[in-house]
Amino acid sequence: MMYGWLWRHLPGPALVRAALLVVAAFAVLAVCFLWVFPAVAPFMPFNETTVGE
């Protein structure tokens, strides 16, 4: 449902739409790896390991 909505609302022919979706996917991944995941990491339980202590 969401992908159909995105596909219908993007401008241009199919090749341009596909390129825009690829760029958007890379942008979302970059935001996640640069800001979201580092902000959430201190709150994750697997940071409290006892191996080597």
Stockholm file with secondary structure:
# STOCKHOLM 1.0

chainA/1-53         MMYGWLWRHLPGPALVRAALLVVAAFAVLAVCFLWVFPAVAPFMPFNETTVGE
#=GR chainA/1-53 SS CHHHHHHHHSCSCHHHHHHHHHHHHHHHHHHIIIIIHHHHGGGCGGGCCCTTC
#=GC SS_cons        CHHHHHHHHSCSCHHHHHHHHHHHHHHHHHHIIIIIHHHHGGGCGGGCCCTTC
//
